[in-house]
Amino acid sequence: MNKYKEITEFADRRALFFPTAEIHSALSGFWDFGPMGAALRRKITELWRKEIVKKVDSVEIEGCVILPKQNFEASGHLKNFVDPLVQCKKCHKIFRADKLIETETGKEVPEAAGTKEFDGIIKKNNIKCPACGKELANVKKFNMMIGLSVGPVSKEYNAFLRPETCQNIFTSFQKIYKSSRVSLPLGISQIGKAFRNEISPRQTLVRLRELTQLETEIFFNPKKINEVEEWDRYKNHMLRLKLLKEKDTKSFSCEEAVKKKLVSGKLVAYYLAITQQFFEKCGFSPENFRFRELEDKAKAFYSKETWDFEVKSEVGWLELVANNYRTDYDLSSHQKVSGVDLSVVEDDEKFIPHVWEISMGLDRIFLYVLENSLATRDNKPIFKFPYYLNPLHVVVLPLVRKDGLDKKSREISELLKERFDVKYDEKSSIGKRYVIYDQFGVPLAVTVDYDTMKEDTVTLRDRDTQKQVRIKINKLPEAIEKFFSGEKIEKLGNIIK
Ligand SMILES: [Zn+2]
């Protein structure tokens, strides 16, 4: 069975993630996350805060998901955030023109290509409706934003669900810059929901209608694109780059990337290194990831330079992060439509800052963390998460649910909660509980048995080796710390034969 199928089946069986409002025959492209799924997402988010937000000295904000129409006039989304669609004249089925051409001819056409170009290719290759074989109508552009009419009066769309979280960052930049005692380069981050009216949501969390983004926009003076305070610490960091003109991915140090002019400047190399480091901490291997340089036609409409961070996954190369050099596009266009001056004055110079964007999709990262952590034991899937991402560190299990074993287990669970992520479970047989938590990726199990009641000891079980040691309760927190710093289980107590 392929990993992707295994993950989706496991996810459904153990409620990691499942269709939203499933009991009402859900709309496609919307997913809810169960307790373990939500816990893993929190861990990814915590790591993002630690590895990206803190490292680039970014501030974090929380903005609304509904934004006024004017916002999207300014941002260009009303005009440019469109997908090319083609409809069959006979059966009226609708297809993404770029995807259809790719399936039929094997050729990639950027989704940003013009409708005439699409029509030309469809005609030249004599592409017909894949469903009924009849003729296709002309290609049309469909706006992917979900429109709303806010308030009792409006009959037209006067607002939209934001298609990217960064819009709040651009509109509040001036306020934050002036009020928060910060200077350039200034990072502003936000985690939140974004919405895209996908024609055909597919592959579970790969193409969604409601998604979660972890975005950081860094505002800087374009004249200082080669001034990076931390440069000495990062200049030798090796970046995995898939250049436009090269077939294979190659490693370049940040310094080389700048010298060879592969990137616009030191700031860009530095932010790419920070981004790559985050994924190294997620346990991803360098041979399975790359920054892919995008050609002009494939880039988003606001970007001057784009490096998609991609991983080699079950479903092919999968984009997890768009790294975009948005220049002054956003601030300039918001300034133009709003009439509010969004420039700054630094070193006696007045200018509109440029923006480097690190735009991550939490849902895809979550899915790939599952894929990358999936192992098999006795033909059953088990997850082995890297330390930083473990949703649960320890599970506490009473051998039976009586004679005070359950009460004692709850006490131990409380003791451990101060330092670790812990779950208490008294349901079903001990063997079955071991199997379930092994699958969930919980590295350690504490078992409370009748000896616990006599001598204040418990057993500590290592999920991977399935070895168990007997250990005093008051030594338990320290032993668990040691285990997570790499100590072998047999060094932590008396091994049980
Ligand atoms: Zn048809």
Residues whose N, C-alpha, C, O or C-beta is under 5 A from the ligand:
A	BS01	ZN	C88 K90 C91 H92 C129 A131 C132 G133 K134
